[in-house]
Amino acid sequence: MLVRSGARALGLLTLVWALALLGAPASCAQEPLVVEDALGQRFTFEQPPQRIVALSPSITENLFAVGAGEQVVGVSAYSTYPPEAARLPVVSDAVQVNLERLLSLEPDLVVGDMQVVRAHVERLQALGVPVFAVDVPDLESLFETLLLLGRMTGHQETAQALVEGLRARVAAVEARTGHLPADQRPLVFVEVWHEPLMTAGPGSFIDELVTRAGGRNLAFDAPTPWPTYSVETVLARDPEVILLTNRYREEVLARPAWQEVRAIQTGRVYEVEPDWLTITGPRLVDGLEALAQLFHPELFPAEEGPN
């Protein structure tokens, strides 16, 4: 009798507790997520978007990196990383968007680089498609963007763990390079393209990688982040290291006018994996580690490798 009475009392308490939960105030429910994009637009997400179109390879890579790959239904041209992204429908190139193909995917969100989507925002929104713009000029903004994409897509913990790991790797490099004086930092010319000659100036993420890796950017005084550049200036400043974001090292080594340049004479002309320097995703940290090892092999022995 005591056992049955106790069980009945426990059952009543459980019922009362359940009814109390059902009647709990609405404030206990999860609040909508309100965020602002790089164009100053405010977005309210009642739930994570499930059909996302990414309008640049970096956005594609970042969405997959935070765990939202299965929510991506369309991508831009050259979205080849991770490999599964290459199997998704392509809706745009670097400039144009195929609206018919994009709309056929029935996206509930389009995410793109600010410079790319600025020209398409009004037209897509008029068609009922929300467009979220991001801007990633440096590593810190990359980390913040990864965290934001994680929150928006319902993968906050994955994004947090990813960013913590990336920050730790950057800190490990800077622990060895951050104290180096100017005379121990090689003068570096980054050749983004050769016809016309283009480089990475102040305000570019490549400039930041060169500095954090323990180098000095030859184009430190360029007027824009991505300027065309004077061959005469490169030759006069005589870089110790030349970095190439495309694979034509032999052509650079054979340039007649460049034969007196220190980097040519010592063979310190390097083809770095292009995506590690040109796509603003987590692999920028791979690029940072690779540059640090190229600039300072004495600090980063080859057998040890980057972190």
Phi, psi and omega in degrees: 000317180295321180296315181295320180296317178297319180296319180296318179297319179296321179296319179296319179296321179296319180296316179299318180297318180294317179296325179295321178294320180296329181263012182295151180297155184297338183297342179284341179289159180294131181285146174299149178271123179246121182224164179238138181266183185291345177264005180083011178278139178262135180236140175241121180252111174288328176209161182297140176297144183248348179228096187249136171251129180255124187261022171200154179301326180293320178296317177303309182299319182292321178296317177296321183297326181273001177100009184259020183303321182289346178269353180273123182247349180204152185221177174266170175301150178069017174275086186249002180226133354294168187306326182294338179293331182292346180270356183275155179299139179264127184245356183201162167249204183291341186234311188264148176243130175277095186298320182298315180292319179300312182295330180295339179277353178052055181288147170261357174198138171246131179239132180208165174296140185305317183293331181278313189279343183307322183283349187243353187303306186298318182293317180291319179294326176297335178269005176087016182252115177289137183238120182254125183255139175237157179223123185232082179273350184204176184295318182298318178292330174298313181298318179295323179293319177299317179296318180295314179297324177297316178296315183297325186262002178085023182232048186297317183293320178297316180296319181297315180296320179299311183293321178300319178295318179295317179299320180296321179293319177298316180297325180294323177292312184293338176297335180260332185254340188297333184270356188291130176287167185302322184286354175252008179252120181294146176280123191242130171252124178259116179263104179283323176203160188249342181223092358284167180291123180232150181218184179249121182256190178302141180092355176266155180290334177292319176303318179295318180298316179301315182293313181296330181281356176099026177244175173240127182283121179302328182266037184299336183251018178297148185283344181222165178295330184227072186270155159287151191224156183277125175301320181300323179293318179300313182295320181293324182277343168057071183295147175276335180224139172240126176254136180244131176266005173226163189263083175214046183302317183297324178295319179294315181298334184266000182296120184302316184289348185260004191293338179270357180290137183303318182298324178290315183295327181264356180077015182271060175243118191237134169267107178269144177314115189305318183297335181288343181244345188243345180251121186278072177228188182303336181288353170303328179289326171301318179297317178301313180296321179295318179296317180301321180289324177290318182288322189225068180299336178291335179266338182230079182305143184301322182291336179280317180073169178289163181290000000 
